Amino acid sequence: MSSHNSEAAYASAEIASIIQSDQGRFLDGIGTNGEWSLFAGREGGAQWPLADGVINAKNPKKELNFAFEFKRANEGVHGILTALGQSCAYLEKGYDASVMVFPTQYPSHSSPGAHVKRIIEATAPDIPIWIFTYGDPDLSTTRPFQGKLECVRGNPLAACKTVQRITPTTTGRVSTLWAHVREGMSHPDAFYRFCQSVKVIASIGEDYEKYVFPQDLIDAVRRIDSNADVYKYLSYTSNDTILDKAWRRLWFTYYFWPDLIPIFSSSSPYSVNDTNTRIRIDGNHYQKLLSGRTDSLKATLCNDLNNGNITEEEAWMEYAKKVRGNAHSYREVIDSGLYHIGFLSPNGDLTELGYKFVDACERNDSPYDFLPMEILRAAFLQNGQYAALLHYIFKLSEEKFDKDLFAFSVEKSNGIRQFKQNDYLDWLMDHFANELHIAQKTTLRAGGTRKSLQAEIGYLNKLGLVRTTHNGFAAYRIGTGLCIDWPKVETSLQFFNTL
């Protein structure tokens, strides 16, 4: 079973590979041929108009982004001219080029690619728009569009005009092909509470009086910036859009809430206030923030206070700065995830799917019940393109283990073989970057502390889309690799079609 989103993902990855191997045709005159590295991803932000995907090209001195627009045959011929208009809008938005992809033919149109090419050549021949057409993808292969794409228009970018923009470039950073998640942040309850806050704010507005801070914290913010709005400073918001107001409601009601705020619970000696957030990481446990570890901010500040290294005023100022930074980091992860899975619209409103998720959660005030988790799982698979991620993991693994059943395993002294999952995951990421062009060629993230696909597989586990070991971790098997729960995947994909 495939969808517009998954086919768009496969096609954008294949076109990234085509440009990578034929840099002279597309990128001649911009940098040195052979130095470009390409990968297919998606927009990190949510400013209209939104492309189906983004192809990022980078060399040692320059970075380019190409908007990607994909049309399926069942969307009808009206999509031909829609794609042309969208592609022009992407250039004005700030993209360096647009890529349009059409079926080779429609039932009522035999040559859509050539048709659009003629329109462009007659009106704006030097515009940076590339056109590809495709035959039916082979979903049984690792690269469904390999050998299925034909470039109808691929003029060198250096020879194209630069589109003038009224506003600064607004394309933003490029995210992964699949929805961005972060371990320790992307909890279903966080998604629920943000969506619920959007719903509440849109209905009754914002009430600052509900957000109460200790005077010590207010004074610390004033010392940092005498003109700062305390509420906006501590939530890292600068405006009063629906999403800004919704984020403040979420941050000050469920994360940085009154009982959690104080740094210490006593001052003789100073001891950490270890109150949890009100965000549930599962049905029974709550997330920690700023405490819970020996190296947490509150623990560090209490130690410094007890040792006389800082004053209380200095501690509160350092605390305020860290809270502001955390608010920024958490929001980046949570709202980008909600855009990617289709719960938030570019306007900042809840989508129909977002409302269905919130309503299902509110029945028992939990996202962990059967129905809300089904909606979340289906949204990640389809809109969040985790179905494409699972396809690539499975197909690459199948090819590898067909050739070498015992790949990534070692025989221990007792004769039992052990699967080396980190080696396997590193191998997947290497192929994602160098063969499939669906990941950036980067060094190990976070100084090597975050492993390949760590967040993604952790989230697949949270969604119940992979099989688990007796202690609840994602399961790996010799000759198989990651153990994907395909019946659950298929059920969720079918469920999405009923939403």
C-alpha positions in Angstrom: 0.0 0.0 0.0 1.4 3.4 -1.0 0.3 7.0 -0.6 1.1 10.4 -2.1 3.5 11.1 0.8 5.4 7.9 0.6 5.7 7.9 -3.2 6.8 11.6 -3.0 9.5 10.5 -0.6 10.7 7.7 -2.8 10.7 9.9 -5.9 12.5 12.9 -4.2 15.2 10.5 -3.0 15.7 9.1 -6.5 16.0 12.5 -8.0 18.5 13.5 -5.4 20.5 10.5 -6.5 20.1 11.5 -10.2 21.4 15.0 -9.5 24.2 13.6 -7.4 25.4 11.4 -10.3 24.9 14.0 -13.0 26.1 17.2 -11.3 27.3 18.7 -14.5 23.9 18.8 -16.0 22.2 20.6 -13.1 24.9 22.3 -11.2 27.6 23.2 -13.7 29.1 26.6 -13.0 28.2 26.6 -9.3 31.1 25.1 -7.4 33.2 22.1 -8.5 31.4 19.1 -10.1 31.9 16.1 -7.9 32.0 18.1 -4.7 28.2 18.3 -4.2 26.5 16.1 -1.7 22.7 15.7 -2.0 19.9 14.4 0.2 16.1 14.5 0.1 14.3 15.8 3.1 11.4 18.1 4.0 10.8 21.6 5.1 11.8 22.2 8.7 9.3 25.1 9.1 5.7 25.4 8.2 5.4 28.7 6.3 3.1 28.6 3.3 3.5 27.5 0.5 4.7 24.1 1.7 6.5 21.8 -0.7 6.1 18.1 -0.9 9.8 17.8 -0.1 13.1 19.5 -0.3 16.3 18.4 -2.0 19.3 19.8 -0.3 22.7 20.2 -2.2 25.8 21.1 -0.3 29.5 21.6 -1.2 32.3 22.9 1.0 31.4 26.5 0.1 27.7 26.6 -0.8 24.3 25.2 0.1 21.3 25.1 -2.2 17.7 24.0 -1.6 15.3 22.7 -4.3 11.6 22.6 -3.6 9.9 19.3 -4.7 6.4 19.0 -6.0 5.0 15.5 -6.8 1.8 14.6 -8.6 0.1 11.3 -8.9 -2.1 10.2 -11.8 -5.2 9.8 -9.5 -5.0 13.5 -8.6 -6.2 14.5 -12.1 -4.9 16.8 -14.8 -5.8 19.9 -12.9 -2.7 19.2 -10.8 -0.5 20.0 -13.8 -1.1 23.7 -13.7 -1.4 23.7 -9.9 2.2 22.3 -9.8 3.4 25.0 -12.1 2.0 27.7 -9.9 3.3 26.1 -6.8 6.8 25.8 -8.3 6.9 29.5 -9.1 5.7 30.3 -5.6 8.5 28.2 -4.1 11.1 30.3 -6.0 9.6 33.5 -4.6 9.7 31.9 -1.1 13.4 31.5 -1.4 14.2 28.2 -3.0 17.1 28.0 -5.5 15.1 25.8 -7.9 11.9 23.9 -8.1 11.4 20.3 -9.2 8.1 19.1 -10.7 7.4 15.4 -11.0 4.4 14.1 -13.1 3.2 10.7 -14.3 4.4 10.0 -17.9 0.8 10.3 -18.9 -2.7 10.8 -17.5 -5.8 9.1 -18.9 -6.8 12.4 -20.5 -3.3 13.8 -21.2 -0.6 11.9 -23.0 2.4 14.1 -22.3 2.1 16.4 -19.2 5.8 16.9 -18.8 6.3 18.2 -22.4 3.2 20.4 -22.0 4.5 22.2 -18.9 8.0 22.5 -20.5 6.4 24.3 -23.5 4.6 26.7 -21.2 7.8 27.5 -19.3 9.9 27.9 -22.5 7.4 30.2 -24.0 7.0 32.5 -21.0 10.1 32.2 -18.7 12.8 30.1 -20.4 15.5 31.0 -17.9 13.5 30.2 -14.8 15.1 27.5 -12.5 12.4 24.8 -12.7 13.2 21.2 -13.5 10.7 18.7 -14.8 10.7 14.9 -14.4 8.1 12.3 -15.5 7.8 8.8 -14.1 6.4 5.4 -14.9 4.7 3.2 -12.3 7.0 2.7 -9.3 8.1 -0.8 -8.3 7.3 -0.9 -4.6 8.9 -4.3 -4.2 12.3 -2.8 -4.6 14.5 -0.7 -2.3 14.4 2.2 -4.7 10.8 2.1 -6.2 11.6 4.9 -8.8 15.0 3.6 -9.9 15.0 3.6 -13.7 11.4 5.0 -13.7 12.2 8.7 -14.0 13.0 10.8 -17.1 14.3 14.3 -16.9 12.2 16.5 -19.3 13.7 19.8 -18.3 17.1 20.1 -16.5 18.7 23.3 -17.5 21.9 24.2 -15.6 21.2 26.3 -12.5 24.0 28.8 -13.2 22.3 29.8 -16.5 19.0 30.5 -14.8 17.7 33.9 -13.5 17.6 34.6 -9.8 14.0 35.2 -8.7 13.7 38.5 -6.8 12.0 38.2 -3.4 10.2 40.9 -1.6 11.0 39.4 1.8 14.1 37.6 3.0 14.5 34.0 2.2 12.0 32.0 4.2 12.7 28.4 3.3 14.3 27.6 6.7 16.3 24.5 7.5 15.8 21.1 5.9 14.6 18.4 8.1 14.7 14.6 7.7 12.5 13.0 5.1 10.4 11.5 7.9 8.8 13.5 10.8 11.4 14.9 13.2 11.3 13.4 16.7 13.7 13.7 19.7 14.0 11.2 22.5 12.9 12.7 25.8 10.8 15.3 24.1 8.4 13.8 21.5 6.0 12.2 23.9 2.4 11.6 22.8 1.2 13.6 25.8 3.3 16.6 24.7 1.6 16.4 21.3 -1.8 16.1 23.0 -1.3 19.1 25.3 0.0 21.4 22.6 -2.9 20.5 20.3 -5.3 21.0 23.3 -3.7 24.4 24.0 -4.3 25.5 20.4 -7.9 24.4 20.7 -8.4 26.3 24.0 -6.6 29.5 22.9 -8.5 29.6 19.6 -11.7 29.3 21.6 -11.2 31.5 24.7 -7.9 33.3 24.3 -5.0 33.6 26.7 -5.1 34.5 30.4 -1.7 35.7 31.7 -3.0 35.8 35.3 -2.9 32.0 35.4 0.9 32.0 35.0 2.5 32.6 38.4 6.2 33.0 39.0 8.3 33.5 42.2 9.5 37.1 42.7 13.1 35.9 42.7 12.6 34.6 39.1 10.9 37.8 37.9 13.7 39.9 39.4 16.3 37.6 37.6 14.6 38.2 34.2 14.6 42.0 34.9 18.3 41.9 35.7 19.0 40.0 32.5 16.8 42.4 30.3 15.0 45.3 32.0 12.7 45.6 29.0 11.8 41.9 28.8 8.2 40.6 29.0 8.7 37.9 31.7 6.1 35.6 30.1 7.6 35.8 26.6 11.2 35.6 27.9 10.7 32.4 29.9 8.7 30.7 27.1 11.0 32.0 24.3 8.1 33.5 22.4 8.2 36.9 20.8 4.7 37.5 19.4 1.0 36.8 20.2 0.0 34.4 17.4 -2.2 31.5 18.3 0.8 29.2 18.4 2.8 31.6 20.6 -0.1 31.8 23.0 -0.7 28.0 22.9 2.9 27.4 23.6 2.9 29.6 26.6 -0.2 27.8 27.9 1.6 24.4 27.4 4.9 25.5 28.8 3.6 27.3 32.0 0.8 24.7 32.7 2.5 21.4 32.0 6.2 21.9 31.9 7.4 25.0 33.8 4.4 24.9 36.2 4.3 26.5 39.7 5.3 23.5 41.7 8.2 22.7 39.5 9.6 26.2 39.2 11.5 26.7 42.5 15.2 25.7 42.2 15.4 24.4 45.7 12.9 23.0 48.3 15.0 24.1 51.3 18.0 26.3 51.8 19.8 25.0 54.9 21.5 23.3 53.1 20.1 23.9 49.6 18.3 20.8 48.3 16.9 20.2 44.9 13.2 20.8 44.2 12.6 17.5 42.2 9.0 18.0 41.2 8.0 16.4 37.9 6.4 18.1 34.9 2.8 17.3 34.2 3.6 15.6 30.9 3.2 11.9 31.0 5.8 9.8 29.3 3.5 6.7 29.5 0.3 5.8 31.3 1.9 6.1 34.8 5.1 8.2 34.8 5.8 11.9 34.3 8.7 13.6 32.5 11.5 15.3 34.4 12.7 18.8 33.6 15.8 20.6 35.0 16.2 17.9 37.8 16.4 14.1 38.2 20.1 13.7 37.4 23.2 14.6 39.3 24.3 16.9 36.5 20.9 18.5 36.1 20.6 22.3 36.3 18.9 22.4 39.7 21.5 19.9 41.1 24.4 22.0 39.8 23.0 25.2 41.1 22.2 23.8 44.5 25.8 22.4 44.7 27.2 25.8 43.8 25.0 27.5 46.3 26.0 25.1 49.1 29.7 25.6 48.2 29.4 29.4 48.1 30.4 29.6 44.5 27.4 31.7 43.5 24.8 33.9 45.2 21.0 33.2 45.0 20.6 36.2 42.6 23.2 34.6 40.3 21.6 31.2 40.5 18.2 32.6 39.5 19.7 34.4 36.6 21.4 31.3 35.3 18.2 29.4 35.9 16.1 31.9 33.9 18.5 31.7 30.9 18.4 27.9 30.9 14.6 27.8 31.1 14.4 30.1 28.1 16.7 27.9 26.1 14.8 24.8 27.1 11.5 26.3 26.0 13.0 27.0 22.6 14.4 23.5 22.2 11.2 21.8 23.3 8.9 23.9 21.1 11.1 23.4 18.0 10.7 19.6 18.4 7.1 19.5 19.4 5.5 21.9 16.9 7.6 20.7 14.0 6.5 17.1 14.7 2.9 18.2 14.8 3.2 20.0 11.4 4.9 17.0 9.9 2.2 14.5 10.9 -0.6 16.8 9.8 -2.0 17.9 13.1 -1.2 21.6 12.6 -1.8 23.7 9.5 0.6 26.3 8.1 -1.8 28.9 9.5 -1.2 27.6 13.0 -4.7 26.1 13.4 -5.6 22.5 14.2 -6.3 20.5 11.1 -9.3 18.1 11.0 -6.9 15.3 11.9 -5.5 17.3 14.8 -9.0 17.9 16.2 -9.8 14.1 15.9 -6.7 13.4 17.9 -7.5 15.9 20.6 -11.1 14.8 20.8 -10.0 11.2 21.2 -7.5 12.1 23.9 -10.0 14.2 25.8 -12.5 11.4 26.3 -10.3 10.0 29.0 -7.8 12.8 29.3 -5.0 10.6 27.9 -3.2 10.1 24.6 -2.3 6.5 25.6 -5.8 5.0 25.1 -6.4 2.8 22.0 -8.1 5.3 19.7 -5.7 8.3 20.1 -2.7 6.1 19.8 -4.2 4.6 16.6 -4.6 8.1 15.2 -1.1 9.1 16.2 0.5 5.9 14.8 -1.4 6.2 11.5 -0.4 9.9 11.1 3.3 9.2 11.7 3.2 6.4 9.1 1.4 8.3 6.4 1.9 12.1 6.9 5.2 11.6 8.9 6.5 9.2 6.2 7.6 6.6 8.7 6.1 4.1 6.3 8.8 5.1 3.8 11.5 4.9 6.6 10.3 1.4 7.4 10.4 0.5 3.7 14.0 1.5 3.4 15.1 -0.2 6.6 13.3 -3.5 5.6 14.5 -3.6 1.9 18.1 -2.7 2.7 18.1 -5.3 5.5 16.5 -8.0 3.2 19.2 -7.4 0.5 22.0 -7.6 3.1 20.9 -10.7 4.9 20.0 -12.5 1.7 23.7 -12.3 0.8 25.1 -12.8 4.3 22.8 -14.3 6.9 25.2 -13.7 9.8 26.0 -10.1 8.9 26.6 -7.8 11.9 26.8 -10.8 14.3 29.8 -12.4 16.1 30.2 -15.8 17.6 31.0 -15.6 21.3 33.2 -18.1 23.2 30.2 -20.2 24.2 29.2 -20.7 20.6 26.2 -18.3 20.7 26.0 -15.6 18.1 25.4 -12.0 19.2 23.8 -9.4 16.9 25.8 -6.1 16.8 22.9 -3.7 16.5 25.0 -0.5 16.6 27.1 -1.7 13.6 23.9 -2.6 11.8 22.3 0.9 12.4 25.5 2.6 11.4 25.5 0.6 8.2 21.9 1.6 7.6 22.7 5.3 8.0 25.7 5.0 5.7 23.4 3.6 3.0 20.8 6.2 3.7 23.4 8.9 3.1 25.5 7.5 0.3 23.2 5.2 -1.7 19.7 6.4 -1.1 20.4 10.1 -0.4 17.8 10.4 2.3 20.2 11.5 5.1 22.9 14.1 5.3 26.5 13.1 5.4 27.3 14.3 8.8 29.6 13.3 11.7 28.1 11.5 14.7 25.6 13.7 16.4 25.9 15.2 19.9 29.6 14.4 20.1 29.0 10.7 19.4 26.5 10.2 22.3 23.5 9.8 20.0 23.5 6.6 18.0 22.3 6.2 14.4 18.5 6.3 14.2 18.3 6.3 18.0 15.4 8.7 18.2 13.5 7.3 15.2 13.6 3.6 16.4 12.8 4.7 19.9 9.7 6.3 18.6 8.8 3.4 16.4 8.9 1.4 19.6 6.8 3.9 21.4 4.2 3.7 18.6 4.2 -0.1 18.8 5.4 -0.5 15.2 8.4 -2.7 16.0 8.6 -5.9 18.1 10.2 -5.6 21.5 12.5 -7.6 23.8 11.4 -8.8 27.3 12.7 -5.5 28.8 10.8 -3.3 26.3 13.5 -2.3 23.9 13.2 -2.6 20.1 14.1 -6.1 19.0 16.8 -7.1 16.5 17.4 -10.6 15.1 20.2 -12.3 13.3 19.4 -12.6 9.6 16.6 -10.0 10.0 17.8 -6.8 11.6 15.1 -4.6 13.1 12.0 -6.6 13.8 9.2 -4.6 12.3 5.6 -5.5 13.3 4.2 -5.6 9.8 0.7 -6.6 10.7 0.5 -3.5 13.0 1.9 -1.3 10.2 -0.7 -2.6 7.7 -3.5 -2.2 10.1 -2.5 1.4 10.9 -2.2 2.2 7.2 -5.6 0.9 6.5 -7.0 2.8 9.6 -5.6 6.0 8.2 -7.9 5.7 5.2 -10.9 5.7 7.5 -10.0 9.0 9.2 
